Amino acid sequence: MGAFIDNELLRTIALANFGTIPFSKPNGKFLYFQKSEIDQWLIKNKSLSENSIKEKTQNYTLKKIEK
């Protein structure tokens, strides 16, 4: 369990250092993450399911045929 937490912590720090996830560092020492900003970041990087992709493809195709 400890190794898992360490890996996740290191990954989170790396994502913050690369500017991938939003964070603040008010005193220049500790990283702080605002839950609402992380939630928005997660939603922004959402992946579609296979069914959603098929549905969007079918809708796009039908719209092209109708024109």
BELLIN-V725864 format. One line per field, one symbol per residue. ss: DSSP state (A for helix, B for strand, O for the rest). burial: b if it has 9 or more other C-alpha atoms within 8 Angstrom, else e. A space follows every 50 residues. Layout:
ss: ???
burial: ???
This chain:
ss: OAAAAAAAAAAAAAAAAOOOOOOBOOOOOOOBOOAAAAAAAAAAOOOOOA AAAAAAAAAAAAAAAAO
burial: eeeeeeeeeeeeeebbeeeeebbebeeeeeeebeeebbeebeeeeeeeee eebeeeeeeeeeeeeee
